[in-house]
């Protein structure tokens, strides 16, 4: 997991899976609500997705204890911040 950008209202997180760099997670804070379900503590970040009307649950856990090299930008974000 790599935080591409963060301010008081928005967090952009690269969500690359292998060579698939098609996803950038965008968290928005508006009217006291954070969009996308997740949990964060000092050592981990967990993203959960449940398909409504089913028991299907998708969970991804990220280890925040070890810093990683900055990954290649997600597709479409190559020039972000330039």
N, C-alpha and C positions, 0 to 999 in steps of 0.2 A: 504494500500500500504506500502510495506517495501523495502527500497533500500538495496539490499544484498551487492552490490559492486559498486564502481564508481572510475574511473580515467579519464584522459584527452581524452580517445578514446572510453570507454565502460561504460555503466550503466546497471546493472542487477537489475530488479525489480520483486519481487515475486508477482504473480497475482493469488491469491487464491480466489475461489468462494465457500464459505461454506467449505465442506470437500474435494472438488476437488482441489488438490494441483498440478495439472498437467502442470501449465504454469509458465514460467519465461520469462518475457519480456526482450529482449536484444536490447539495443539501441547502435548503432555504429556510430561514427563520423569519416568520411573518405572523403578526398578531398573536405572539406567544406560542406558536406551533412550529415544530421542526418537521419538515417533510422527510419521509423515509424512516423506517423503523431501524433502530440500531441501539447498541449499548456500548459504553466506553468506561474503562477504568484505567488505572495507572499502567497496566501491563497488556491490555488487549482491547480490540475493537471488534464487535460482532455485528454483522449485517444479517437480518432475518427477512425472509419473504415467504408469506403464506398465501396460497391460492384460495380465494374465498369460496366457501361451499365444499371444500375438500379437507382432508387431513394432510395434504402435501405441504411440506415445509422445507425451504432451502435456507441453509445457514452457512455463512463464511466467517471464519474467525481470523483476525490478523494479530500477529505478535508485535507489540509496540516496544519490546525491550531492546531489540537490535536494529540499529540504523542500517538502511540499505542504500545501494547506489541509486542515483536518480535514473528511473527507467526512460526509455524512448517515449516521446509524447504519444498520447492516444490519437488515432486517426482523426483529422480535422482540427486538432489543437496544436499543430506544429509551430504556429507563429504566435501562440498566446503569450501575452506579456512583453512582446517585442515592439 
